[in-house]
Amino acid sequence: MSDEKTPAPRIEKTPAPRIEKTPAPAPRIEKTPASPEMEVDPGSAVLPGEHQGGFQRLPTAPLDVPATDAGPDDEPEPLAGAEWTAPAEVHHGGMSGWALGLAVVALGASFFVGWTFPLGIAGAIVAIVALRRPWDSRVVAGWALALSILSVAYSAGWILWLVGQGHVFG
């Protein structure tokens, strides 16, 4: 294989054939008397809203529609050998991975100090957002939420132990 690019095929635009306009023939109307079943007695319609007698227009039928010229086509002809493929799948980023990372760091730090509870809360919020997004992994986001809640519980345990020791408020 070589690095040379083959030139794209040229598409030459040919003008569309002209279609001559012919005037539509005038409709032919035949007036024939109505059959006895269709005749209406003018005095029989006494209630408001009822038909007041006679037909005012003739029934319509399909008319011959002449071909019209729509003008030249602005779209080029499609290539004979062109094949269409589906667009590449777009990766929206993994919030569930970030949530799991935050949860693991928060849980690891909460084993030693209690002040990392904001990190656990942030991991829980990101995990909830990842659970709401359809393209993120729900399993990973579920683990991130569980570990974030566990890290907040460990941090709360450290804070409660510290308050119980009496070293916080003197």
TORPA-4810 file (N, C-alpha, C, O; in nm, 3 decimals):
<nodes>
NODE_1_0.084_-0.119_0.000_0.000_0.000_0.000_0.087_0.124_0.000_0.194_0.125_0.061_M
NODE_2_0.045_0.226_-0.066_0.122_0.350_-0.070_0.043_0.459_0.002_-0.076_0.446_0.030_S
NODE_3_0.115_0.568_0.030_0.052_0.680_0.101_-0.016_0.776_0.007_-0.068_0.879_0.050_D
NODE_4_-0.017_0.744_-0.122_-0.080_0.836_-0.218_-0.231_0.826_-0.207_-0.287_0.718_-0.192_E
NODE_5_-0.293_0.938_-0.215_-0.439_0.942_-0.208_-0.495_0.939_-0.350_-0.444_1.006_-0.440_K
NODE_6_-0.598_0.862_-0.367_-0.662_0.859_-0.499_-0.760_0.974_-0.506_-0.831_1.002_-0.409_T
NODE_7_-0.767_1.041_-0.619_-0.859_1.155_-0.628_-1.004_1.107_-0.622_-1.037_0.999_-0.671_P
NODE_8_-1.087_1.190_-0.562_-1.229_1.158_-0.552_-1.293_1.164_-0.691_-1.254_1.249_-0.771_A
NODE_9_-1.388_1.077_-0.719_-1.452_1.082_-0.852_-1.530_1.210_-0.869_-1.593_1.259_-0.775_P
NODE_10_-1.526_1.265_-0.989_-1.598_1.390_-1.016_-1.740_1.357_-1.057_-1.766_1.264_-1.134_R
NODE_11_-1.828_1.433_-1.006_-1.969_1.416_-1.040_-2.010_1.533_-1.127_-2.005_1.648_-1.085_I
NODE_12_-2.049_1.502_-1.247_-2.091_1.608_-1.337_-2.242_1.620_-1.330_-2.315_1.522_-1.338_E
NODE_13_-2.285_1.741_-1.316_-2.428_1.766_-1.302_-2.488_1.787_-1.440_-2.446_1.874_-1.517_K
NODE_14_-2.587_1.707_-1.470_-2.656_1.721_-1.597_-2.788_1.789_-1.572_-2.854_1.761_-1.472_T
NODE_15_-2.827_1.880_-1.660_-2.954_1.950_-1.636_-3.071_1.853_-1.649_-3.068_1.760_-1.729_P
NODE_16_-3.174_1.879_-1.570_-3.294_1.795_-1.574_-3.368_1.822_-1.705_-3.370_1.936_-1.752_A
NODE_17_-3.429_1.720_-1.763_-3.504_1.743_-1.887_-3.624_1.835_-1.862_-3.690_1.824_-1.759_P
NODE_18_-3.649_1.921_-1.953_-3.760_2.017_-1.941_-3.889_1.947_-1.980_-3.895_1.875_-2.080_R
NODE_19_-3.990_1.969_-1.903_-4.122_1.915_-1.933_-4.210_2.034_-1.970_-4.225_2.129_-1.894_I
NODE_20_-4.266_2.025_-2.085_-4.348_2.137_-2.130_-4.481_2.137_-2.059_-4.544_2.033_-2.039_E
NODE_21_-4.522_2.255_-2.021_-4.648_2.270_-1.949_-4.762_2.277_-2.049_-4.759_2.352_-2.146_K
NODE_22_-4.861_2.199_-2.022_-4.981_2.203_-2.106_-5.096_2.250_-2.018_-5.109_2.205_-1.904_T
NODE_23_-5.177_2.337_-2.069_-5.287_2.385_-1.984_-5.387_2.272_-1.959_-5.414_2.189_-2.046_P
NODE_24_-5.441_2.274_-1.841_-5.539_2.172_-1.805_-5.669_2.199_-1.880_-5.709_2.315_-1.893_A
NODE_25_-5.734_2.096_-1.929_-5.860_2.118_-2.000_-5.967_2.166_-1.901_-5.969_2.127_-1.784_P
NODE_26_-6.054_2.251_-1.950_-6.161_2.302_-1.865_-6.257_2.189_-1.831_-6.288_2.107_-1.917_A
NODE_27_-6.303_2.183_-1.707_-6.394_2.075_-1.670_-6.526_2.087_-1.747_-6.575_2.197_-1.772_P
NODE_28_-6.580_1.975_-1.783_-6.704_1.970_-1.857_-6.818_1.943_-1.757_-6.815_1.844_-1.685_R
NODE_29_-6.914_2.029_-1.754_-7.025_2.017_-1.661_-7.151_1.983_-1.741_-7.189_2.054_-1.834_I
NODE_30_-7.212_1.874_-1.703_-7.337_1.835_-1.768_-7.450_1.854_-1.667_-7.446_1.799_-1.557_E
NODE_31_-7.547_1.930_-1.707_-7.660_1.951_-1.618_-7.772_1.856_-1.659_-7.829_1.866_-1.768_K
NODE_32_-7.800_1.764_-1.570_-7.909_1.670_-1.594_-8.008_1.684_-1.480_-7.969_1.716_-1.368_T
NODE_33_-8.131_1.663_-1.506_-8.228_1.674_-1.398_-8.207_1.563_-1.296_-8.164_1.453_-1.330_P
NODE_34_-8.237_1.594_-1.171_-8.221_1.498_-1.063_-8.323_1.385_-1.078_-8.432_1.405_-1.131_A
NODE_35_-8.285_1.268_-1.030_-8.377_1.155_-1.034_-8.489_1.177_-0.933_-8.474_1.259_-0.842_S
NODE_36_-8.598_1.107_-0.945_-8.711_1.129_-0.852_-8.674_1.100_-0.707_-8.732_1.160_-0.616_P
NODE_37_-8.578_1.009_-0.684_-8.541_0.982_-0.544_-8.468_1.100_-0.482_-8.472_1.117_-0.360_E
NODE_38_-8.400_1.183_-0.563_-8.318_1.291_-0.513_-8.394_1.423_-0.503_-8.344_1.517_-0.441_M
NODE_39_-8.510_1.431_-0.562_-8.584_1.556_-0.557_-8.638_1.579_-0.417_-8.686_1.486_-0.352_E
NODE_40_-8.631_1.704_-0.372_-8.676_1.740_-0.238_-8.792_1.837_-0.251_-8.788_1.932_-0.329_V
NODE_41_-8.895_1.811_-0.175_-9.010_1.901_-0.172_-8.971_2.024_-0.091_-8.932_2.009_0.024_D
NODE_42_-8.981_2.146_-0.148_-8.937_2.266_-0.076_-9.015_2.289_0.054_-8.960_2.352_0.145_P
NODE_43_-9.133_2.245_0.067_-9.210_2.272_0.188_-9.190_2.168_0.296_-9.246_2.184_0.405_G
NODE_44_-9.112_2.062_0.273_-9.099_1.956_0.373_-8.999_1.991_0.482_-9.005_1.931_0.590_S
NODE_45_-8.907_2.084_0.460_-8.805_2.117_0.560_-8.859_2.227_0.649_-8.849_2.345_0.617_A
NODE_46_-8.916_2.188_0.761_-8.976_2.287_0.850_-8.895_2.307_0.976_-8.913_2.409_1.043_V
NODE_47_-8.808_2.214_1.012_-8.729_2.228_1.133_-8.602_2.309_1.105_-8.545_2.297_0.996_L
NODE_48_-8.557_2.390_1.199_-8.433_2.465_1.178_-8.314_2.368_1.167_-8.306_2.270_1.240_P
NODE_49_-8.224_2.397_1.075_-8.106_2.315_1.056_-8.123_2.205_0.953_-8.024_2.143_0.915_G
NODE_50_-8.244_2.180_0.908_-8.264_2.077_0.807_-8.230_2.133_0.671_-8.220_2.254_0.653_E
NODE_51_-8.211_2.044_0.577_-8.178_2.082_0.440_-8.293_2.165_0.385_-8.410_2.128_0.400_H
NODE_52_-8.261_2.278_0.320_-8.364_2.369_0.273_-8.400_2.349_0.127_-8.470_2.431_0.068_Q
NODE_53_-8.354_2.241_0.068_-8.398_2.209_-0.066_-8.290_2.220_-0.171_-8.211_2.314_-0.171_G
NODE_54_-8.289_2.123_-0.260_-8.203_2.127_-0.377_-8.056_2.109_-0.346_-8.011_2.130_-0.234_G
NODE_55_-7.983_2.069_-0.448_-7.838_2.057_-0.437_-7.777_2.182_-0.498_-7.819_2.225_-0.605_F
NODE_56_-7.680_2.241_-0.431_-7.622_2.366_-0.475_-7.501_2.345_-0.566_-7.465_2.436_-0.642_Q
NODE_57_-7.437_2.231_-0.562_-7.321_2.209_-0.648_-7.319_2.064_-0.694_-7.379_1.976_-0.634_R
NODE_58_-7.249_2.044_-0.801_-7.239_1.910_-0.857_-7.135_1.829_-0.781_-7.040_1.886_-0.728_L
NODE_59_-7.152_1.698_-0.773_-7.048_1.618_-0.709_-6.918_1.626_-0.790_-6.920_1.640_-0.912_P
NODE_60_-6.808_1.617_-0.721_-6.679_1.629_-0.788_-6.622_1.491_-0.816_-6.657_1.393_-0.751_T
NODE_61_-6.533_1.487_-0.913_-6.463_1.364_-0.949_-6.315_1.397_-0.967_-6.280_1.514_-0.981_A
NODE_62_-6.229_1.296_-0.966_-6.087_1.324_-0.986_-6.061_1.387_-1.122_-6.121_1.348_-1.222_P
NODE_63_-5.973_1.484_-1.124_-5.937_1.551_-1.249_-5.799_1.504_-1.293_-5.717_1.463_-1.211_L
NODE_64_-5.775_1.509_-1.422_-5.642_1.478_-1.473_-5.549_1.593_-1.437_-5.575_1.708_-1.472_D
NODE_65_-5.441_1.562_-1.368_-5.345_1.663_-1.327_-5.228_1.656_-1.424_-5.165_1.552_-1.437_V
NODE_66_-5.198_1.766_-1.494_-5.086_1.763_-1.588_-4.953_1.764_-1.513_-4.943_1.814_-1.401_P
NODE_67_-4.851_1.709_-1.577_-4.717_1.708_-1.518_-4.663_1.850_-1.519_-4.680_1.923_-1.617_A
NODE_68_-4.599_1.888_-1.412_-4.541_2.023_-1.403_-4.390_2.012_-1.391_-4.336_1.909_-1.351_T
NODE_69_-4.323_2.120_-1.428_-4.178_2.126_-1.419_-4.141_2.182_-1.283_-4.177_2.295_-1.250_D
NODE_70_-4.071_2.104_-1.204_-4.031_2.147_-1.072_-3.899_2.222_-1.074_-3.855_2.272_-0.970_A
NODE_71_-3.834_2.231_-1.186_-3.707_2.301_-1.196_-3.591_2.204_-1.183_-3.611_2.084_-1.165_G
NODE_72_-3.470_2.257_-1.193_-3.352_2.169_-1.186_-3.334_2.115_-1.044_-3.371_2.181_-0.947_P
NODE_73_-3.277_1.998_-1.034_-3.252_1.934_-0.905_-3.118_1.985_-0.852_-3.017_1.977_-0.921_D
NODE_74_-3.118_2.037_-0.730_-2.996_2.092_-0.671_-2.910_1.983_-0.607_-2.792_2.007_-0.581_D
NODE_75_-2.964_1.867_-0.583_-2.890_1.761_-0.517_-2.812_1.681_-0.622_-2.867_1.648_-0.727_E
NODE_76_-2.686_1.650_-0.596_-2.610_1.568_-0.691_-2.658_1.423_-0.687_-2.717_1.378_-0.589_P
NODE_77_-2.632_1.352_-0.793_-2.668_1.210_-0.799_-2.580_1.133_-0.701_-2.462_1.166_-0.686_E
NODE_78_-2.635_1.032_-0.633_-2.551_0.955_-0.539_-2.447_0.872_-0.614_-2.468_0.833_-0.728_P
NODE_79_-2.336_0.847_-0.548_-2.231_0.767_-0.608_-2.279_0.623_-0.619_-2.350_0.574_-0.531_L
NODE_80_-2.240_0.557_-0.726_-2.289_0.421_-0.752_-2.236_0.321_-0.649_-2.309_0.231_-0.607_A
NODE_81_-2.113_0.334_-0.607_-2.053_0.236_-0.516_-2.050_0.281_-0.372_-1.982_0.219_-0.290_G
NODE_82_-2.120_0.388_-0.338_-2.114_0.441_-0.202_-2.194_0.353_-0.107_-2.307_0.313_-0.138_A
NODE_83_-2.136_0.324_0.009_-2.206_0.250_0.113_-2.212_0.337_0.237_-2.115_0.404_0.273_E
NODE_84_-2.326_0.337_0.300_-2.344_0.417_0.420_-2.316_0.331_0.542_-2.357_0.215_0.548_W
NODE_85_-2.248_0.389_0.639_-2.220_0.318_0.763_-2.277_0.398_0.878_-2.300_0.519_0.867_T
NODE_86_-2.299_0.331_0.987_-2.351_0.398_1.106_-2.243_0.489_1.164_-2.124_0.456_1.155_A
NODE_87_-2.282_0.602_1.223_-2.180_0.689_1.283_-2.114_0.621_1.402_-2.173_0.534_1.466_P
NODE_88_-1.993_0.661_1.430_-1.920_0.602_1.542_-1.992_0.632_1.672_-2.050_0.739_1.690_A
NODE_89_-1.988_0.536_1.762_-2.055_0.553_1.891_-1.981_0.658_1.972_-1.858_0.655_1.982_E
NODE_90_-2.055_0.749_2.030_-1.996_0.859_2.106_-1.984_0.816_2.252_-2.081_0.770_2.312_V
NODE_91_-1.864_0.832_2.306_-1.843_0.799_2.447_-1.869_0.924_2.529_-1.806_1.028_2.508_H
NODE_92_-1.962_0.916_2.622_-2.004_1.032_2.699_-1.924_1.052_2.827_-1.957_1.140_2.907_H
NODE_93_-1.823_0.975_2.849_-1.746_0.989_2.971_-1.806_0.902_3.080_-1.926_0.871_3.076_G
NODE_94_-1.726_0.862_3.174_-1.774_0.771_3.277_-1.783_0.838_3.412_-1.684_0.844_3.486_G
NODE_95_-1.900_0.887_3.445_-1.918_0.945_3.578_-1.919_0.836_3.684_-1.884_0.861_3.799_M
NODE_96_-1.959_0.714_3.646_-1.962_0.607_3.745_-1.819_0.571_3.787_-1.796_0.536_3.903_S
NODE_97_-1.723_0.578_3.696_-1.584_0.553_3.731_-1.528_0.658_3.826_-1.458_0.627_3.922_G
NODE_98_-1.562_0.783_3.798_-1.519_0.891_3.889_-1.584_0.876_4.026_-1.520_0.898_4.129_W
NODE_99_-1.710_0.837_4.028_-1.779_0.818_4.156_-1.714_0.705_4.235_-1.697_0.716_4.356_A
NODE_100_-1.679_0.595_4.168_-1.614_0.484_4.237_-1.476_0.525_4.287_-1.437_0.487_4.397_L
NODE_101_-1.402_0.602_4.208_-1.272_0.650_4.254_-1.283_0.738_4.377_-1.207_0.721_4.473_G
NODE_102_-1.377_0.831_4.376_-1.399_0.916_4.494_-1.440_0.832_4.615_-1.393_0.857_4.726_L
NODE_103_-1.526_0.734_4.594_-1.573_0.652_4.705_-1.460_0.570_4.766_-1.452_0.557_4.888_A
NODE_104_-1.374_0.513_4.681_-1.262_0.432_4.733_-1.164_0.519_4.810_-1.118_0.480_4.917_V
NODE_105_-1.132_0.637_4.758_-1.040_0.728_4.829_-1.104_0.774_4.960_-1.036_0.780_5.063_V
NODE_106_-1.232_0.807_4.958_-1.301_0.852_5.080_-1.307_0.740_5.183_-1.287_0.765_5.302_A
NODE_107_-1.333_0.618_5.139_-1.339_0.505_5.233_-1.202_0.476_5.291_-1.188_0.451_5.411_L
NODE_108_-1.099_0.479_5.206_-0.964_0.455_5.256_-0.921_0.561_5.357_-0.860_0.528_5.458_G
NODE_109_-0.952_0.686_5.329_-0.913_0.793_5.421_-0.998_0.792_5.547_-0.950_0.829_5.654_A
NODE_110_-1.124_0.748_5.536_-1.210_0.750_5.655_-1.171_0.643_5.756_-1.218_0.648_5.870_S
NODE_111_-1.086_0.545_5.717_-1.037_0.448_5.815_-0.941_0.513_5.914_-0.919_0.462_6.024_F
NODE_112_-0.882_0.628_5.874_-0.778_0.689_5.958_-0.820_0.822_6.017_-0.783_0.853_6.130_F
NODE_113_-0.897_0.903_5.943_-0.939_1.035_5.992_-1.088_1.054_5.964_-1.144_0.991_5.874_V
NODE_114_-1.150_1.142_6.041_-1.292_1.164_6.025_-1.327_1.284_5.939_-1.444_1.302_5.903_G
NODE_115_-1.230_1.364_5.906_-1.262_1.488_5.833_-1.279_1.466_5.683_-1.295_1.563_5.609_W
NODE_116_-1.275_1.342_5.635_-1.292_1.315_5.492_-1.438_1.289_5.454_-1.465_1.242_5.344_T
NODE_117_-1.532_1.318_5.544_-1.673_1.294_5.509_-1.720_1.377_5.390_-1.808_1.330_5.318_F
NODE_118_-1.667_1.502_5.364_-1.712_1.571_5.244_-1.676_1.496_5.115_-1.748_1.503_5.016_P
NODE_119_-1.563_1.424_5.117_-1.525_1.346_5.001_-1.624_1.231_4.978_-1.658_1.199_4.864_L
NODE_120_-1.669_1.169_5.086_-1.770_1.063_5.076_-1.904_1.117_5.026_-1.972_1.051_4.948_G
NODE_121_-1.942_1.237_5.071_-2.066_1.299_5.025_-2.055_1.333_4.876_-2.150_1.313_4.800_I
NODE_122_-1.940_1.384_4.835_-1.920_1.415_4.693_-1.926_1.287_4.610_-1.985_1.288_4.501_A
NODE_123_-1.867_1.178_4.659_-1.873_1.051_4.587_-2.017_1.001_4.575_-2.055_0.946_4.472_G
NODE_124_-2.097_1.019_4.681_-2.237_0.976_4.677_-2.316_1.059_4.576_-2.399_1.005_4.502_A
NODE_125_-2.291_1.190_4.571_-2.362_1.276_4.475_-2.327_1.238_4.332_-2.416_1.228_4.247_I
NODE_126_-2.198_1.216_4.305_-2.157_1.179_4.169_-2.213_1.040_4.134_-2.249_1.017_4.018_V
NODE_127_-2.221_0.950_4.231_-2.278_0.816_4.205_-2.426_0.826_4.172_-2.474_0.755_4.084_A
NODE_128_-2.499_0.912_4.241_-2.641_0.929_4.213_-2.660_0.988_4.073_-2.750_0.946_4.000_I
NODE_129_-2.576_1.085_4.036_-2.584_1.141_3.901_-2.553_1.034_3.797_-2.619_1.028_3.693_V
NODE_130_-2.453_0.948_3.824_-2.418_0.841_3.731_-2.531_0.738_3.720_-2.552_0.681_3.613_A
NODE_131_-2.603_0.714_3.828_-2.717_0.622_3.822_-2.828_0.677_3.734_-2.904_0.600_3.675_L
NODE_132_-2.839_0.808_3.725_-2.945_0.870_3.645_-2.912_0.875_3.496_-3.001_0.893_3.413_R
NODE_133_-2.786_0.860_3.463_-2.745_0.867_3.322_-2.752_0.729_3.260_-2.696_0.634_3.315_R
NODE_134_-2.821_0.713_3.145_-2.841_0.580_3.089_-2.715_0.515_3.032_-2.712_0.393_3.018_P
NODE_135_-2.613_0.592_2.998_-2.496_0.533_2.933_-2.387_0.498_3.033_-2.286_0.439_2.994_W
NODE_136_-2.404_0.532_3.162_-2.305_0.494_3.262_-2.339_0.358_3.320_-2.454_0.315_3.318_D
NODE_137_-2.237_0.290_3.371_-2.255_0.157_3.428_-2.330_0.168_3.560_-2.285_0.235_3.653_S
NODE_138_-2.444_0.102_3.568_-2.525_0.108_3.690_-2.462_0.025_3.801_-2.478_0.059_3.919_R
NODE_139_-2.391_-0.081_3.767_-2.327_-0.165_3.869_-2.215_-0.087_3.937_-2.205_-0.086_4.059_V
NODE_140_-2.132_-0.022_3.857_-2.022_0.055_3.913_-2.075_0.173_3.995_-2.023_0.203_4.103_V
NODE_141_-2.179_0.238_3.946_-2.238_0.350_4.019_-2.302_0.302_4.149_-2.297_0.373_4.250_A
NODE_142_-2.361_0.183_4.149_-2.418_0.127_4.272_-2.311_0.098_4.376_-2.329_0.129_4.494_G
NODE_143_-2.199_0.039_4.333_-2.089_0.016_4.425_-2.033_0.149_4.478_-1.998_0.160_4.595_W
NODE_144_-2.024_0.248_4.389_-1.973_0.379_4.433_-2.064_0.440_4.538_-2.017_0.498_4.636_A
NODE_145_-2.195_0.428_4.519_-2.289_0.483_4.617_-2.277_0.410_4.749_-2.277_0.473_4.855_L
NODE_146_-2.268_0.278_4.746_-2.257_0.200_4.870_-2.127_0.232_4.944_-2.129_0.251_5.066_A
NODE_147_-2.016_0.239_4.873_-1.888_0.270_4.939_-1.883_0.413_4.989_-1.820_0.441_5.091_L
NODE_148_-1.949_0.505_4.920_-1.954_0.644_4.966_-2.033_0.655_5.096_-1.994_0.725_5.189_S
NODE_149_-2.145_0.585_5.101_-2.226_0.586_5.224_-2.148_0.522_5.339_-2.154_0.570_5.452_I
NODE_150_-2.074_0.414_5.310_-1.992_0.349_5.413_-1.880_0.442_5.460_-1.848_0.444_5.579_L
NODE_151_-1.820_0.519_5.369_-1.714_0.611_5.410_-1.769_0.724_5.496_-1.704_0.768_5.591_S
NODE_152_-1.889_0.772_5.465_-1.951_0.875_5.548_-1.983_0.817_5.686_-1.968_0.886_5.787_V
NODE_153_-2.026_0.691_5.692_-2.054_0.628_5.821_-1.926_0.614_5.904_-1.927_0.641_6.024_A
NODE_154_-1.814_0.570_5.843_-1.687_0.562_5.915_-1.642_0.699_5.963_-1.595_0.714_6.076_Y
NODE_155_-1.655_0.801_5.876_-1.615_0.937_5.917_-1.702_0.986_6.032_-1.651_1.048_6.125_S
NODE_156_-1.831_0.958_6.026_-1.921_0.998_6.136_-1.882_0.925_6.264_-1.889_0.982_6.373_A
NODE_157_-1.840_0.798_6.251_-1.795_0.724_6.370_-1.672_0.788_6.432_-1.663_0.799_6.555_G
NODE_158_-1.578_0.830_6.348_-1.459_0.899_6.400_-1.497_1.030_6.467_-1.446_1.063_6.574_W
NODE_159_-1.587_1.106_6.405_-1.627_1.236_6.462_-1.700_1.215_6.594_-1.677_1.289_6.690_I
NODE_160_-1.789_1.116_6.601_-1.860_1.087_6.727_-1.763_1.041_6.835_-1.778_1.078_6.952_L
NODE_161_-1.665_0.960_6.800_-1.565_0.918_6.898_-1.485_1.036_6.950_-1.454_1.044_7.069_W
NODE_162_-1.451_1.130_6.858_-1.375_1.248_6.896_-1.454_1.338_6.989_-1.401_1.391_7.086_L
NODE_163_-1.584_1.355_6.959_-1.670_1.436_7.044_-1.684_1.369_7.180_-1.689_1.437_7.282_V
NODE_164_-1.691_1.236_7.182_-1.704_1.163_7.308_-1.580_1.174_7.394_-1.590_1.163_7.516_G
NODE_165_-1.465_1.195_7.336_-1.341_1.207_7.412_-1.331_1.344_7.479_-1.256_1.360_7.575_Q
NODE_166_-1.406_1.440_7.430_-1.406_1.573_7.491_-1.295_1.663_7.442_-1.272_1.769_7.501_G
NODE_167_-1.225_1.625_7.338_-1.115_1.708_7.288_-1.160_1.813_7.189_-1.078_1.893_7.144_H
NODE_168_-1.287_1.814_7.153_-1.332_1.908_7.049_-1.365_2.044_7.108_-1.320_2.146_7.058_V
NODE_169_-1.443_2.045_7.216_-1.493_2.174_7.268_-1.420_2.215_7.396_-1.468_2.306_7.463_F
NODE_170_-1.311_2.154_7.433_-1.226_2.198_7.541_-1.267_2.144_7.668_-1.204_2.172_7.770_G
</nodes>
